[in-house]
Amino acid sequence: MYRILQKDRLHETVERMVIHAPFVARKCEPGQFVMVRIEEGGERIPLTIADYDREKESVTIIYQVVGYSTRLLAEKEEGDFISDFAGPLGRPVDLEPKKRVLGIGGGVGAAPLYPQIRRMKELGAEVDVILGGRTHSFIILEEEFRAFSGEVLLATNDGSAGTKGFVTDVLKQLLAEGREYDEVICIGPLPMMKAVVDITKEKGIPTGVSLNPIMIDGTGMCGGCRVTVGGETMFACVDGPDFDGLLVDFDECIRRQGMYKDMEEHICLIGREG
């Protein structure tokens, strides 16, 4: 059992939890994730490691309350326990020293982006960040990024903060101003990452992305998280979840992610008897 040390709400549908998980905290690195099971007999869900503290033996997760299991997780409070917290899983992202790096996060994609951009700063890079959301309230970790970033620029669909539009609008503006980046790290919805890569590929800027396909066990056994990268089939859970965005077949990823959309409103029987 794993105790919840802290819980707070970042948005009406987005929450942050700090979990006491000594074994995970000891080994985890930016880019990795955990498989969480809230209660015995429940489903396993993959959640990105948003932060960790080796001394406190804690791991931070950020999740959006969208389905049965995340709603069940949201019912937990500080001091409560969750059944399973398995990890770290996936490959740590390969981060090398760079002169200047741009991070781009869309919605809850800011959570896995945060430890990577912070690590790039620790490696000596100058870092800028673009955060996007439907409205200002959908943008998370803004102040946390501001603590170490040169600039944090916002983009909102409704214009409630920063540029009215998309993160790609801000990216285009930065490049038009002559900003030069050695690398872009972009994490968010698949269409957003695809749109960013369409721009960076044309400019020849190396771009890392994090993929979140359907995932069941997190060990490569189910095959549900397969993606095509550079013409080769890979599994996001063991080969990723971070990949060279310039090589990812985003169209295939988007098709596969929408395969079960018409079933999302089914009546869930998990936890019911009979």
N, C-alpha and C positions, 0 to 999 in steps of 0.2 A: 504493500500500500504506500502511496505517495501523498504527503501532506501539502496542502495549499498554504503557502506562507503569506501570500499577498494577492489581492484581487482588486482591480479597478476598471472602470468603464471608460473607454476612449471615445466611443460613439454609441448611439442608442443600440446598434447591432454589433459593435466590436468591443471585445473585452481583452484584458491582459491578466495573466496569472503568473505568479512566481511559484515554482514547485520545488520542494526539497527532493532532489534526485542526485545523490552523491556520485553514483557510477557514471551517469550521463555527464554531469558537470565536470568530472575529472578528465574526460576524453573529448568532448565535443569541440568543433571548430566551425567558423562561419561557413554557411552553405548546407549544413547538415539538418536533419529533421528527426522527429520522434514519432513512434506509433503509440497512440493513446487509446486506452479502453477505460471508459468512465466507471463502469461497474461490471462485476462478474457476469459473463454471458452476453455482454454488449458487443457492438461492432468496434472494429479497430479503425481509427481515423488518423491520417498523417497530418502533423502540424510542424511548421518550421520552427527551428530554434531562433528566437529573436534576440536573445541575450543569455549570458551565463556568468556565474560568479563562482570560481573554483574554491575560494576560501569559505564562502557561505554554503557551498555545495548545492547551489540553486540553479535552475534553468527557467528562463522566461519564455512563455508562449503567448502569441496573440492570435485570436481566432474570431471569425465572423459567425454570428449565431444565425444559421440558415437551415439547419436540418435537425433530425431527431437527436443525434448524439451531441451536437453543439448546444442544443437547447438544454439537454440534460447536464452538460458541463456548466452551463450558465447558472443552473440552480445551485451549484456548489458555492460555498462561502469560505472565507479564510478559516483555517483550522480543520476543514473537512478533508477527506481523502479521496483519491481516485485509485482505481484498481491497478492499472498497468501504465507504465511510462517507459517504453522500450527504445533504446538508442545508445549512442548516436547512430543514425542510419544515413546512407548516402555517402557520397565522396565529398570531403571538404573542398571548397572552391580553391583553385590554384591562383593565389594572389601574389604577384611579384611587384617589387618597387617600381613606381611610375612617377613621372614628374607632375602630371595633372590628370585627374580623373573626374568624370561626371557620373553621378548616380541619378537614376530616374526611377521613381516609385509611383505606382498607381494604386490608390486605395490601400488595402491590407498588404499589397506588395511592398510597402515601405518597411514592413516588419522584417522579412529576410534580407532586405537591402541594408538595413541599419548596421548589423555586425560586419558586413563586407566593407562598407564605406568607412566605418570606424577603423577597421584593420588597415585599409589603404592609407588613412591618415597616420596611423602608427608607423607605417613603413616609410613615411616621409613625403607622401604625395600631397599636393594641394588639391582639395576636393570641393566641388560644387554639387548642389543637389536640386533636382526639379521634383516636386511632389504634386500629384494631380488627384482630383476627386470631383464627384458630381457637384458638390457644394463644399464650402469651407469645413463644415462639420465632418465630412468624409475623409479629410486629410488627417493622418495620424503621425505622431512622432516629430512634428515640426520643430518643437523646441529642443528635442534631443539631438536632432541633426544640426541645429543652429549652434549647439555648444562646441562643435569642432569644425564646421564647414565654413568655407570662405563666403559663399552665397547660398541661400536657400530660396529658390524661386517657386512660386505656386501657380497652378493652372486649375481653374474650375469651370465646369460647363456653364454655370449660371453667372459667372463673374463675381461671385460673392467674396473672392479673394484672389489677388494676383491677376494673371492674364485670363480673360474670358475666352475659353477654348480648351485645347488639349495640350498635353505635355509636348507633343510634337511641334506645336506652334512656338513654344518657348525654345525648344531645341533649335529649330530653324533660325530663330532670331539670334541666338547666341552664335551660331555658326556664321550667320550673315555679318555679325559684328567683328568677325575675325578670331573668335575664341578657338583655341586649339586644345584638343584633349588627346592624350595617349591611349585612353580607353574609356568606354562607356559601359556601365553596369546597369541594366534595365530589368526591373521585376514588376510584374503587374498582370492584368488580363492579357490573354493571348493576342487579341487584336491590337492592343496598345504596343506590345513588344514587337509584333510584326511591323507596325507602322514606324516605330523607332528604327528598327533594323533596315527598313527600306531607305531611310535617310542616311544612316551611318555606313551602310554598305557602299552607297554611291560615293561617299567621302573617304572610304577606305579606313574607317576608324574601327579597331577591334572592339567587339561588343559582346559582353557576357549576358546571358539570360538564365532565368530559373523556370523550369517547366513543372506544371502541376497536373499531369494527366490523371485519369482514373487509376487509383492505387488501392490494392486490397491487403497485401501482406507486408510490403516494404522490403522484401528479401529477393525479388527477382523470380519467384516461383510461379506467380499467377500469370505473368505476361500482360497484365492489363495496362501497364504504364509504358508500353513500347512506343518509341518515337523514332523518327528517321532523321539522322544527323549526318551530313556529308554523304548521303546515299546509303548509309549503313543503319541497320536496325539496332537500337540501343534501348535500355530500360532505365527510366528516370530514377528508379529507386536505388539502383546499384551503380549505374554509370554516371548518374547526375546527382541531384536534379539540375545542376548548373552545366550549361553547354555553351559552345561558341555559337552565338546567335546568327552569325553570317552563314552557318551551315545547316540550321534547323529548317525542316519542312513545316512551316507554320500552317499552311493550308491543311495538311493532313492532321496536325494536332487539333486544329479547330473543328474539323469534321468529327474526329474521334471523341472530343470532349462533348459534342452535342448529340451523341448517339442515343442517349437515354433521356433526353430532355422531355419527351412526351410521357415519361413514366414518373417524373419527379413529384407529381401530385397524388401518387398512390397512397393508400392507407397503410401506414407502417404497423407491422405486427410484432416488432421487436419488444420483448418484455411481457407480451400478453400470454396468458395461459389458455390451453385448450386448442 
